[in-house]
Amino acid sequence: MTKPLNVLKKGLKALRERAASQKTQLEADLKAGKTISVEEEEWLDHGARNLIDEECMVEVLNNGSDYERSLERLDTKDRSIM
């Protein structure tokens, strides 16, 4: 049986990879003189590096001695990330 924490770690890794790939593509588009949308520009400026909430949530769950107890301690924002 797959542990929920392992699923979250795998999902975070996939999210990091997807963000890195998207960032690389947008930067290549800009370098090639292509235009990108305002939303893409904002994401590139702010969102591309901002996985802090997700990383902190996984870290709290990973460092807790008891997964269930650590899960209960997460606030509503962290739970919504899951």
C-alpha positions, 0 to 999 in steps of 0.5 A: 500500500502506498503511503499518503506522504509518499504520494504527496512527495511524488506529486510535489516532485512532479509539480517542481518538474512541471514548473521548471519545464514551463519556466524554461519554455517561457524563457525560450519563447521570450528569447526567441522574440515571441510574445507571452500572455500577461498571466504567463509573465506574472507567473514567470515573475512570481509563480515559477519559484513559489512552491514554498507552501507546498514544500512546507506542508510536505516538510511538516508531514515528513518531520512529524513522528505521526503522520495522522497527528501531523495532518491534524495540525495543518491549517486550512490553507495547507489542507487545501493544497493537498 
